Structures are given as structure tokens and as C-alpha cells.
């Protein structure tokens, strides 16, 4: 009997009834299901807890927002299991399925008919004295940021060994094309189609107008040396994992060694989602 792993954000409105509906629908279609322990702690459900270490699922279903999906992707740790995201509110570029349109799309995923989008990841390492102290993957982005609010960072930035010079900024974002609609977008970085093989490097509140976001080929390696900082500095992966970064540490970012499989997202619908989520063309009646 096929098995699904369910990950839900218990803080989202109506998550309980939606999760119960999914459980009933899976059972009626001959699927077993397990639910992430974090949700089970908050929701009164008679269902088995999900064991990530011994995961034996053909599909992961997330109920929440993009953060919920990113959390599930992190727990998958590179295992090639498709992830189907249901949006329970919020912008949701990764969780494009609404509750109203849930079952036609989910049924297609269960039957293997849903489109699959393979998204590149990135890997970031913190090096201290030339030794790797930490290593993490991300689907969206790796962010170097400071803890205080009044001091800037000085970062020595290199792309595959070629120096771009020092960056004076509040921080730095290195994102995948998938992550270009996340923090990168908020920081003024470019939108990049997810079917391209690139990395996007975007400063956070740069302290000179000459410093601008840059898009580099996916095989390039980004290295940022923390040259000066007056506050605590961290590397944050997908908003999920933090690692401290000390002065003279190097954060090295490159293309990840695995892909993430998203089920139910039509690759050709990327521009439709941009128009819908960002409300492009919302004032097409101007001049009418």
C-alpha cells in the first residue's frame, strides 16, 4: 500500500479540518498516511507519527505556506520524494494549490499524472581557518545577516576566484532561481525563471549605489569573507537553519548536489503565477 507523509503548520487557519479531509481522502484511495510529530502535538488526531529517519513515502504533502514546504524539504535531506504543497494562506509561490482546487491536483499526484518540476538547490559551507565548520543545503537561499540594526558588514566577495571587491551592506543573499521570489525579491533582486541554471547574489541595503545584484552561472562558486562586523553575524538557510559566522570566516556557496521535486506545479505556469501573486496588470483599465 502506498504511503504519504503529511506536514502541516498547526498555526494556519482551518488546518485541522483540511488535514482530516486529506487523511480521509488518502484512506479512501488506498493510501496510508503519517503526520509530522510537530503537527500531532497541536492537533487531536488518531494517526501514526512520521519518522523522518525511516521515511518510506511515495509523496510528501505539506499544508501551510512556503515555509512549511521548505521545512519538509530540509527534513527530506536530498531524498528524491516528490513534494506536493497546499497553500493555506499567504503569497505561496511554491505552494500553488489552494484548498478549493485541492483534490483534482492531489489525485493527479497520487496517480502519477501530476507535472513534476525539478528545482536546483544550493549548498553553503562556513570555513574557519580553511576548515569546513558547517554545511547545509537550501532550496531558496543562503543569507548572511547581522544581528544588530545600526552597524554594517564588510564582506570580501569572490566569484570563482575573481574578486568583486568589498561589499558594505547589512548582509548578502545568494539565491537559487526558485528563491528569487523570496527574500531576494524583497531586497530588490531580480526575478529569475526556475528553469535557468544560475545563482543570484543580492546585497541587503548596500551602502553604496555602485553595488547591485548580480546573476552568475550555476557552476560558479560564491565566496564571502567576513572582514568586519560589530554585531553577531549568522548564515541562515531557507529561514530554517542558522550558523554563526565570525570575522575572517568564509561562507562558500555553490550549486547543491541534489534537486527537489515539486509535484503539481505546472512548469509552464510560472509566469501565470507571477501575474497572479504579484498582481501584474491589475490596473489594465488605465486610460479606459
C-alpha positions, 0 to 999 in steps of 0.5 A: 500500500502506498504511503504519504507523509503529511506536514502541516503548520498547526498555526494556519487557519482551518488546518485541522479540518483540511488535514482530516479531509486529506487523511480521509481522502488518502484512506479512501484511495488506498493510501496510508498516511503519517503526520509530522510529530510537530503537527500531532502535538497541536492537533487531536488526531488518531494517526501514526507519527512520521519518522523522518529517519525511516521515511518510506513515502511515495509523496510528501504533502505539506499544508501551510505556506512556503515555509512549511514546504521548505521545512519538509524539504530540509527534513527530506535531506536530498531524498528524491520524494516528490513534494506536493504543497497546499497553500493555506494562506499567504503569497505561496509561490511554491505552494500553488494549490489552494484548498478549493482546487485541492483534490483534482491536483492531489489525485493527479499526484497520487496517480502519477499524472501530476507535472513534476518540476525539478528545482536546483538547490544550493549548498553553503559551507562556513570555513574557519581557518580553511576548515569546513565548520558547517554545511547545509543545503537550501532550496531558496537561499543562503543569507548572511545577516547581522544581528544588530540594526545600526552597524554594517558588514564588510564582506570580501566577495569572490566569484570563482576566484575573481574578486568583486571587491568589498561589499558594505551592506547589512548582509548578502543573499545568494539565491537559487532561481526558485528563491528569487521570489523570496527574500531576494525579491524583497531586497530588490533582486531580480526575478529569475525563471526556475528553469535557468541554471544560475545563482543570484547574489543580492546585497541587503541595503548596500551602502553604496549605489555602485553595488547591485545584484548580480546573476552568475552561472550555476557552476560558479562558486560564491565566496564571502569573507567576513572582514568586519562586523560589530554585531553577531553575524549568522548564515541562515538557510531557507529561514530554517537553519542558522550558523554563526559566522565570525570575522575572517570566516568564509561562507562558500556557496555553490550549486547543491548536489541534489534537486527537489521535486515539486509535484503539481506545479505546472512548469509552464505556469510560472509566469501565470503565477507571477501575474497572479501573486504579484498582481501584474496588470491589475490596473489594465483599465488605465486610460479606459 
